[in-house]
Amino acid sequence: MNILVIHGPNLNMLGKRDEKLYGTFSLDDLYGEVSDYFENHEFSFFQSNHEGELIDVIQHAEEENYDALLINPGAYTHTSIAIRDALELISIPKVEVHLSNIDQREDFRKTDYIKDVCHERFMGKKIDSYIEAIKFIENLVLS
């Protein structure tokens, strides 16, 4: 299976962010953990702090022949209707993931424009949120 993993703003700063919320690992560490855990899958990882770049990658996911998309939109979760609309345009399975539990954080983080256009949402378990999300994708795509 070929899975596109997209990360939004500030996720390139993992390892420097609040350890209680995000852990001590870097984004490269996260990529390595996911790739090692799911050796039978191909992953393409993309991170950008720029909304338009994220939208461009989402819009081309199907023509790039990805089987599924996993997205951690970061702060764009709470602000970007444009990313929501791009996700709605594609028909491959889409799963939202967050390292922290956004429902138990600041009130403004409880607004989630992404969740209704994704098949499922996993959060609050740091890297394990990603593991659970990919297992969900496996069940969805391979069933």
N, C-alpha and C positions, 0 to 999 in steps of 0.2 A: 504494500500500500504506500502511496506517495502523499504525504501530508505537508501542507504549508502551515508554518507557525509564524504568526505575526505579533510583533510587540510594538506598542505605542510609546509615547513620550516618557522619558526619564527611566525607562527600564534598562537602558544602557548604563545606568548608574547603580545597578544592583551591587551590593557589597559595600556601598558608601551610604546607602539609605538607612532608615530606621530599622535596626536589627530585629526588634520585636515584631514588626509588621512584615518585613521582607526577608529576614534571615541574613546570613553572612556571605552567601554565595554570589558569584558574579553571573552575568547573563551567559557568558561562555561556559561556566560551570553548569548552569541549568541546561544549556544545549547538550553538553556532554552527558549529563545524567539521563536525559530523555533518549538520546541516541543509543546509549549503552543499554538502557532498560528494554528498548524496543528495537533490537538488532535486525529484525526482519522487515522493518519499514524504512522507507526513504523519507528524509526530512529536509525541507528547505526552510531556513530560518531568515526572517527579515525583521529589522527594527528600524524605526524612524521616529524622529521628533516632529515630523511634518505631516500634517493631516492629508494633504494632497498626494504625497508619496504613498501613504497607506491605502488610500482610495484607489490609486492606479494599480497597485499590486492586487488588491481584492478584485477589481474589475477584470483582471486578466487571469485569475486563478483557474477558471474552467478551460480556457484555451491553452493553458500551460499543462493541462491534463492532471491536475491534482485530484485525488480522490476525496479529500476533505480539507477543511480549513479550521485551524485552532487559533483563536485571537485573544490576546490580552491587550485591549485598547488603552490601558492606563487611564489617565484622566479624561481621555476622549470618551470613555464610557458614559460620563455624566454630562457631556457637552456637545457631542457630534451627531447631529442628525444626518450629516453627509456620509459618515462611515456607516451608520445604520442603513441608509438608503442603498449604499454600495453592496452591503451584505445581503440585503433583500433581493437584489438583482441576480444573484447567483444561486444555482440550485444544488450545488454539492453540499454535503453535510457541513454544518458550521457549529462550533462549540466555543463558548466564551469561558475564559479562565482568568482567575485572579489569585495572586499569592496571599493576600489578606482577605478577610471577610468584609466586603464593602457595606453589607447591611448592618454591621456592628460598629461602623466608624462614624465620621462626621455626617450630619444631616444631608449636606449637599452631595455626598457620595451615594446616598440611597436612591438617587435618580439614576436609572440605568436605561439608556436609549437603545442598547444593543440586545438585551435579553429576549425581546419578543421576536427577533428575526434569527435567532439561533436555536438549534435543537435542544440544547441544554446549557447549564452554567455550573461551573465548579469553582469553589473559592475557599479561602481560609486555611488551606493546608500547605502553603508554600509549594515546594516542588511536587508534593503528593497531589496537589490539585491538578497538575499537568498529567501525572500518571493516571489518575482517575478519568480525566477527560479523554485521553487517548484510548483507554480501555473501553470507554463508552463509544468512541468512534469505531473501534474494532467491531464491537457488537452490532452497531448500526449498519456498517458497510459490509461486513463479512457474513451477516445473517441471511 
